[in-house]
Amino acid sequence: MVPAGALRERSKVMRWIVRMALPLAVFWLVLSGHVEPLFLALGGASVVLVCWVSLRADLAEQHAVTFPLALRLPRYLLWLGKEMLVSSVAVVWKVWSPRPALRPVVTATPSRDMPDLSQVVYANSITLTPGTLSLDVADDRIEVHSLDEANADTLHAGAMLRRVRQLEIYR
């Protein structure tokens, strides 16, 4: 006879696997576009491998790919892509101008009360945006190097932070 606690834990793990495997499988299928048996088997094997590694890394308790996140993520990625493009043009303009007015600054942007995953997404988004670089992630802030104060002011305005918070799984 299996104890009730073990059954609940096994049920919880199975729910996590389904919540993670289904979006991963759909994502793989959309990206690959292949429906041949060999490719479906390889895609299935890759999803199983990712789920197994995630379980072994004990990520089941912490994070999962959920449908609400999967629905919000494309919108965020489009916004981030636009920000990267605008920042790229601004950085090229500043660097290639006859009199570059670069005044590097190191500042901290708040990241209080954010889950670890949201902090990582925020720090990586800062780094992906040209002209800024995340240097350190602490519990309540992210230290950022910026090519000039205008980039730092843009971060302090909080648009990126608000967008990352909209992605948070646990809301």
Backbone as a ProteinNet text record, in pm:
[ID]
protein_1_A
[PRIMARY]
MVPAGALRERSKVMRWIVRMALPLAVFWLVLSGHVEPLFLALGGASVVLVCWVSLRADLAEQHAVTFPLALRLPRYLLWLGKEMLVSSVAVVWKVWSPRPALRPVVTATPSRDMPDLSQVVYANSITLTPGTLSLDVADDRIEVHSLDEANADTLHAGAMLRRVRQLEIYR
[TERTIARY]
84.1	0	88.5	56.9	133.1	74.1	160	107.9	39.4	-56.4	-133.8	-44.4	54.9	146.1	224.8	267.9	342.8	253.4	126.4	32	8.2	-6.6	-25.6	97.1	216.2	339.4	351.6	321.8	327.9	226.3	107.9	4.3	49.6	114.5	164.6	271.3	361.6	466.5	406.1	307.9	243.8	173.5	106	41.7	146	259.5	366.5	421.5	439.9	491.3	395	265.9	167.4	166.9	171.7	173.4	298.3	407.5	531.5	543	509.9	531.2	439.4	317.3	223.7	265.5	294.6	341.4	473.7	564.7	691.5	669.6	580.5	552.9	488.4	394.5	329.6	432.3	517.5	621.1	716.3	757.9	846.5	778.6	653.6	580.9	564.1	534.1	518.5	651.1	759.8	889.6	940.9	919.6	975.3	886.3	757.5	665.4	668.5	742.1	751.9	653.6	583.6	490.7	526.3	647.6	692.2	718.9	698.8	714.4	851.1	958.7	1091.9	1105.1	1060.7	1071.5	980.3	860.5	771.4	833.5	897.5	963.1	1080.1	1159.7	1271.6	1222.3	1116.3	1057.8	1003.4	934.9	883.3	995.8	1103	1218.5	1282.1	1289.8	1349.8	1262.3	1130.3	1040.3	1055.1	1061.1	1078.5	1212.1	1317	1448.8	1446.8	1383.5	1376.1	1296.8	1187.4	1108.2	1188.9	1261.1	1341.7	1452.5	1523.9	1631.9	1574.1	1459	1395.7	1357.3	1306.3	1273.1	1398.8	1503.2	1629.1	1691.1	1671.1	1723.7	1632.4	1525	1428.9	1361.1	1333	1263.5	1112.1	1064.8	920.6	852.6	921.2	862.8	867.9	960.2	984.7	912.4	928.6	881.2	819.1	728.7	670.5	624.8	626.5	572.2	421	350.2	205.1	142.2	17.1	-52.2	-64.8	-99	-104.3	29.9	140.9	272.5	297.7	265.1	286.9	206.9	92.6	11.6	65.5	126.3	179.4	319.3	394	533.3	553.7	477.6	501.2	486	388.4	368.1	489.3	541.5	659.7	780.8	798.4	912.9	907.3	787.9	774.4	812.4	764.2	798.5	948.5	1009.5	1153.1	1231.7	1187.3	1252.8	1250.9	1137.3	1127.3	1223.7	1230.1	1320.9	1466.5	1498.4	1634.8	1670.2	1576.7	1600.7	1619.9	1532.5	1542.4	1673.6	1709.2	1833.7	1955.5	1948	2060.5	2087.5	1982.7	1997.5	2054.6	2004.9	2053.1	2200.2	2240.7	2380.3	2470.3	2430.5	2510.7	2524.1	2416.2	2417.9	2515.1	2510.7	2598.5	2744.7	2772.3	2910.4	2973.3	2896.7	2952	2942.3	2883.7	2874	3013.5	3033.2	3166	3215	3122.8	3158.3	3074.9	3123	3043.7	3026.5	2904.4	2873	2840.2	2931.5	2909.4	2956.8	2868.3	2900.4	2850.3	2935.1	2891.8	2852.7	2753.1	2704.4	2667.2	2690.7	2647.2	2540.9	2426.7	2314.2	2243.4	2150.5	2072	1925.9	1860.8	1717.3	1646.2	1537.6	1472.4	1409.3	1413	1345.9	1289	1227.7	1171.9	1053.2	1039.3	922.7	901.2	1008.7	997.2	1043.3	971.2	1021.5	1155.5	1233.8	1366.2	1359.6	1262.9	1251.2	1225.5	1141.4	1113.5	1237.2	1314.2	1438.2	1535.9	1544.9	1634.7	1588.4	1458.1	1404.4	1432.7	1413.5	1437.6	1585	1673.9	1818.1	1863.3	1813.6	1851.5	1794.7	1675.9	1617.5	1698.8	1747.3	1832.7	1959.8	2020.2	2144.3	2122.6	2008.6	1980.5	1957.2	1921.2	1897.2	2031.5	2072.3	2202.6	2217.3	2336.5	2364.3	2351.9	2297.7	2283.8	2334.4	2381.5	2434.3	2405.3	2345.5	2321.7	2452.3	2493.1	2618.1	2598.1	2492.7	2470.9	2321.7	2277	2137	2133.1	2065.8	2047.5	1899	1863.7	1724.3	1631.2	1678.6	1590.6	1631.3	1739.6	1785.1	1869	1884.6	1975	2069.3	2198.1	2297.9	2319.5	2314.9	2317.1	2425.2	2501.4	2596.3	2527.7	2533.7	2468.4	2566.5	2553.5	2642.1	2620.9	2499.3	2473.3	2354.8	2334.7	2230.2	2089.6	2071.9	1939.3	1891.3	1981.7	1943.5	1905.4	1980.5	1950.5	1816.7	1789.5	1661.3	1544.9	1565.8	1461.3	1429.8	1532.9	1509.7	1436.4	1476	1412.1	1266.9	1232.1	1092	1003.2	1059.3	989.2	907.4	916.1	835.5	873.9	1004.3	1048.1	1007.8	1021.5	982.7	834.1	750.8	606.8	576.9	644.9	623.5	665.3	776.8	821.9	724.3	675.1	577.5	448.4	411.7	292.5	314.2	440	471.1	467.1	476.1	490.5	383.4	428.3	342.7	246.8	291.7	217.8	119.7	83.3	-9.2	-149.9
-118.2	0	124.2	218.3	341.3	446.3	515.2	619.5	732.6	797.1	904	1021.3	1052.5	1162.5	1136.4	1012	975.6	984.8	945	954.9	1100.8	1187.4	1329.1	1387.6	1349	1399.3	1350.3	1223.7	1168.6	1237.9	1264.8	1334.4	1476.7	1542.6	1678.1	1679.3	1582	1572.2	1544.4	1458.5	1427.1	1550.5	1626.7	1750.1	1847.9	1858.2	1946.5	1901.2	1771.5	1719	1751.6	1732.5	1762.6	1912.3	1995.1	2140.5	2186.1	2114.2	2153.1	2088	1960.9	1885.8	1934.4	1962.3	2002.6	2133.1	2241	2362.6	2341.9	2263	2236.5	2160.9	2062.3	1984.7	2072.4	2155.7	2246.1	2344.6	2398	2491.9	2423.9	2302.9	2229.4	2206.1	2166.7	2138.2	2264.1	2375.8	2502	2544.4	2531	2571.7	2477.9	2348.3	2253.2	2241.9	2234	2218.3	2080	1987.3	1851.3	1758.4	1678.5	1580.9	1438.6	1420.9	1286	1207.9	1077.6	997.2	1012.8	1016.5	1029.8	1161.8	1271	1401.4	1411	1352.5	1351.7	1273.3	1160.6	1080.1	1156.7	1223.1	1301.8	1419.6	1484.5	1594.1	1545.3	1431.5	1372.7	1336.1	1279.9	1243.4	1367.4	1476.5	1598.9	1657.1	1650.4	1700	1614.2	1482.9	1392.7	1421.1	1442.4	1471.4	1602.2	1705.5	1833.3	1818	1744.7	1722.2	1644	1541.5	1460.3	1543.2	1621.7	1705.9	1808.6	1865.7	1963.5	1900.2	1778.8	1708.9	1679.2	1633.3	1602.3	1728.2	1843	1970.2	2030.4	1959	2001.1	2132.6	2151	2271.1	2256.1	2135.9	2112.7	2194.9	2214.4	2290.3	2440.4	2483.9	2626.4	2689.8	2633.4	2699.9	2597.9	2646	2562	2650.9	2596.4	2667.2	2650.4	2759.2	2751.5	2817.4	2783.9	2842.2	2993.7	3049.3	3196.4	3260.5	3200.7	3253.7	3237.3	3122.2	3097.4	3194.8	3239.3	3335.1	3477.1	3510.8	3645.9	3663.4	3554.6	3563	3620.9	3581.6	3640.7	3792.3	3843.3	3988	4056	3997	4052.7	4046.6	3935.1	3920.7	4020.1	4046.5	4149.2	4287.4	4318.7	4446.2	4455.3	4347.2	4346.3	4360.1	4294.9	4308	4451.6	4518.3	4659.7	4744	4719.3	4793.8	4768.8	4646.2	4613.9	4687.5	4694.2	4763.7	4913.6	4974	5117.6	5147.7	5065.1	5086	5065.2	4968.8	4944.6	5067.5	5124.9	5245.1	5359.4	5375.4	5483.2	5463.4	5341.5	5314.7	5338.8	5292	5314.6	5464.5	5537.7	5683	5750	5708.1	5769	5733.5	5611.3	5565.9	5621.5	5630	5673.7	5824.1	5895.6	6040.1	6101.5	6217.2	6280.3	6313.6	6349.4	6379.6	6290.1	6169.2	6078.9	6137	6140.3	6193.9	6078.6	5983.6	5869.2	5901.7	5885.8	5906.1	5783.2	5678.7	5554.5	5577.5	5504	5515.3	5375.6	5352.3	5228.9	5268	5204.1	5236.6	5107.1	5118.3	5002.4	5028.2	4927.7	4936.3	4840.1	4883.4	4797.9	4673.6	4564.5	4440.8	4371	4446.9	4393.6	4301.4	4204.9	4115.6	4045.7	4012	3941.2	3797	3701	3563.3	3555.8	3454.9	3440.8	3438.5	3366.3	3357.2	3494.9	3575	3708.9	3797.1	3782.4	3859	3821.8	3693.8	3648.4	3703.5	3697.8	3751.6	3901.6	3972.4	4117.3	4148.1	4079.9	4104	4069	3959.1	3921.8	4019	4069.5	4168.4	4296.7	4335.2	4454.2	4432	4314.6	4284.7	4274.5	4222.5	4210.1	4344.9	4445	4577.5	4648.6	4681.5	4745.6	4873.8	4892.2	5010.2	4985.4	4870.5	4838	4696.6	4674.1	4544.1	4519.4	4406	4369.1	4318.6	4378.3	4340.2	4246.3	4271	4193	4187.5	4072.4	4056.1	4026.6	4111.5	4092.2	4070.6	4050.2	4023.7	4139.2	4261.9	4377	4471.6	4438.8	4529.7	4455.4	4519.7	4471.2	4586.2	4559.7	4660.8	4661.7	4781.3	4795.4	4893.6	4856.3	4948.1	5000.5	5130.3	5193.1	5285.7	5296.6	5384.6	5531.4	5565.9	5703.5	5706.9	5822.6	5835.7	5820.9	5851.2	5839.8	5694.2	5600.5	5458.5	5418.5	5466.4	5436.4	5498.1	5619.6	5684.6	5606.8	5551.8	5470.9	5348.7	5286	5171.6	5214.1	5328.2	5376.1	5416.2	5450	5482.4	5360.9	5240	5118.7	5047.5	5084.9	5017.2	4869.6	4841.4	4702.6	4622.6	4682.2	4614.7	4580.9	4674.4	4648.1	4533.1	4530.9	4423.1	4287.7	4284.4	4158.3	4113.6	4207.2	4171.2	4115.1	4161.8	4107.7	3962.1	3922.3	3784.3	3690.2	3742.5	3658	3550.7	3431.9	3312.9	3312.6	3361.4	3343.1	3455.3	3535.6	3646.3	3599.1
0	0	0	-88.3	-101.5	-8.2	70.4	160.4	83.1	148.8	84.7	44.5	126.1	94.2	-33.1	-52.1	-172.4	-295.6	-280.2	-392.5	-431	-330	-358.9	-427.9	-380.5	-441.5	-585	-609.5	-744.6	-834.8	-782.5	-858.9	-892.8	-796.9	-818.9	-928.3	-925.4	-1026.3	-1163.4	-1169.9	-1298.8	-1355.7	-1270.9	-1318.3	-1371.4	-1301.7	-1345.7	-1480.9	-1498.1	-1624.9	-1738.2	-1716.5	-1820.9	-1851.1	-1745.6	-1767	-1839.7	-1823.9	-1889.5	-2027.6	-2037.5	-2161.7	-2274.2	-2244.7	-2349.8	-2417.9	-2344.6	-2413.7	-2487.1	-2428.9	-2496.7	-2627.4	-2624.8	-2745.7	-2853	-2813.5	-2909.7	-2965.1	-2878.8	-2921.4	-3020.2	-2990.4	-3080.4	-3215.4	-3212	-3336	-3420.4	-3357.6	-3430.7	-3493.3	-3418.9	-3471.6	-3579.9	-3562.8	-3660.4	-3783.6	-3763	-3875.3	-3938.1	-3879.7	-3934.2	-3865.5	-3945.7	-3889.5	-3933.4	-3984	-4018.9	-3890.8	-3893.1	-3770.7	-3702.9	-3781.2	-3721.1	-3646.1	-3706.6	-3641.8	-3520	-3528.7	-3412.8	-3297.5	-3329.3	-3225.5	-3163.3	-3246.6	-3193.8	-3109.3	-3155.1	-3076.9	-2944.9	-2948.3	-2823.9	-2729.1	-2784.8	-2701.8	-2640.1	-2716.6	-2661.8	-2550.6	-2566	-2461.4	-2336.2	-2353.4	-2238.4	-2169.2	-2247.5	-2190.4	-2110.7	-2164.4	-2093.5	-1963.7	-1968.7	-1847.3	-1743.9	-1787.7	-1696.1	-1632.3	-1714.1	-1661.2	-1564	-1596.3	-1507.4	-1373.9	-1378.8	-1254	-1173.4	-1240.4	-1171.4	-1111.5	-1177.1	-1126.5	-1019.9	-988.6	-887.5	-922.4	-1050.8	-1095.4	-1088.1	-1063.6	-1060.3	-951.7	-841.9	-732.2	-756.7	-842.8	-855.4	-973	-1093	-1212.8	-1306.9	-1386.1	-1490	-1604.1	-1722.5	-1837.6	-1829.6	-1821	-1810.8	-1932.2	-1956.2	-2070.4	-2060.3	-1942	-1936.3	-1971.8	-1924.3	-1959.2	-2108.1	-2162	-2304.6	-2390.6	-2341.8	-2417.4	-2404.9	-2290	-2269.4	-2327	-2340.2	-2381.5	-2521.2	-2625	-2757.8	-2759.5	-2687.9	-2682.2	-2618.6	-2511.1	-2445.2	-2537.9	-2607.2	-2696.4	-2812.3	-2863.2	-2967.8	-2914.1	-2794.4	-2733	-2709.2	-2657.2	-2630.7	-2760.7	-2866.8	-2996.8	-3046.3	-3028.9	-3068.2	-2985.8	-2855.6	-2768.7	-2807.4	-2843.9	-2885.6	-3014.3	-3107	-3233.4	-3210.9	-3132.4	-3103.8	-3030.9	-2934	-2859.6	-2948.4	-3039.1	-3130.8	-3215.9	-3270.4	-3353.2	-3268.9	-3147.3	-3060.5	-3024.9	-2995.9	-2961.1	-3081.2	-3197.4	-3318.2	-3343.7	-3327.7	-3349.2	-3252	-3123.8	-3023.3	-3048.2	-3081	-3096.8	-3223.9	-3331.1	-3459.8	-3482.4	-3390.4	-3409.7	-3401.5	-3467.1	-3465.9	-3324.4	-3238.6	-3099.1	-3007.1	-2984.7	-2899	-2758.3	-2715.1	-2582.4	-2487.4	-2479.4	-2392.2	-2251.3	-2156.5	-2017.4	-1941.4	-1935.2	-1869.5	-1724	-1682	-1545.7	-1495.5	-1368.3	-1302.8	-1202.2	-1211.4	-1125.3	-1085.7	-996	-954.1	-985.7	-1037.7	-1064.2	-969.4	-909.4	-809.7	-872.3	-797.3	-839.7	-716.8	-629.3	-505.6	-532.1	-444.9	-443.8	-577.6	-645.6	-772.5	-751.6	-810.4	-807.6	-880.9	-849.4	-910.1	-1061.9	-1117.1	-1262.5	-1323.8	-1262	-1313.5	-1304.7	-1197.4	-1186.1	-1297.3	-1327.9	-1434.7	-1569.2	-1595	-1720.9	-1729.4	-1620	-1617.4	-1642.2	-1570.8	-1587.1	-1729.2	-1784.7	-1920.7	-2022.8	-1998.9	-2089.8	-2089	-1971.6	-1962.2	-2043.3	-2028.7	-2098.9	-2249.6	-2292.4	-2435.4	-2501.6	-2424.4	-2479.5	-2495.1	-2617.2	-2637.5	-2556.5	-2502.8	-2422.8	-2274.5	-2234.3	-2093	-2068.2	-1946.8	-1909.6	-1762.7	-1731	-1591.7	-1532.5	-1422.2	-1357.9	-1240.5	-1161.7	-1040.7	-1011	-966.7	-928.3	-779	-705.2	-561.6	-534.9	-408.4	-374.5	-409.1	-394	-411.7	-523.2	-596.4	-702	-804	-919	-1022.9	-1054.6	-1043.2	-1074.5	-1225.6	-1285.1	-1430.9	-1472.1	-1575.6	-1640	-1765	-1783.7	-1898.2	-1967.9	-2101.4	-2176.5	-2144	-2106.3	-2065	-1969.8	-1910.5	-1810	-1868	-1995.1	-2057.3	-2055	-2082.5	-2077	-1934.9	-1837.5	-1697.4	-1657.8	-1704.5	-1673.5	-1734.1	-1853	-1916.9	-1831.8	-1776.7	-1688.4	-1562.1	-1505.8	-1383	-1406.9	-1529.8	-1561	-1538.8	-1557.1	-1517.5	-1622.1	-1749.2	-1851.4	-1863.2	-1862.8	-1874.9	-1751.2	-1634.8	-1511.1	-1510.6	-1555.9	-1562.9	-1658.7	-1772.3	-1870.1	-1813.5	-1742.6	-1682.9	-1575.4	-1497	-1393.1	-1453.3	-1573.1	-1639.1	-1679.8	-1697.3	-1732.7	-1615	-1494.9	-1376.3	-1371.6	-1343	-1344	-1225.4	-1112.1	-988.3	-958.8	-1056.2	-1034.1	-1038.9
[MASK]
+++++++++++++++++++++++++++++++++++++++++++++++++++++++++++++++++++++++++++++++++++++++++++++++++++++++++++++++++++++++++++++++++++++++++++++++++++++++++++++++++++++++++++

